[in-house]
Amino acid sequence: MRAWGDAIVANDPAAVDAFVDPGWTIAGTDGDVQERAGFLALVASGELVHTEMSSELVSVRVHDDVAVTLARGVSAGTWRGTPFRDEEWSVDTFVHRDGRWRCVHTAVLPAVP
């Protein structure tokens, strides 16, 4: 998880893409759902910039080639030039294919500070 957070903070679309499945989607704290290509385009354009991405893994459940993680952390940066800092819960679903775990879905929820 730390390496994925580091890729996001590097604001490097290729580094982020290495962790996600081609069909990956993310549902954000604002209720918007973004597909992989759209999220990576936002990062590439600089509209979405992360300066912090930290999390503590709370739970991992593995069922054959599927794993679901629950983590609590902080996401900070700028969205279209406006600073943000969110405490959040993240639920990620991973699949194991070709010897690698890749995320297929992410759901981010606000956490009470």
ABEGO torsion letter per residue (X at the ends): XAAAAAAAAAGBAAAAAAABBAABBBBBAAGBBBBAAAAAAAAAAGABBBABBBBBBABBBBBEABBBBBBBBBBBEBBGGBBBBBBBBBBBBBBBBGGBBBBABBBBBBBBX
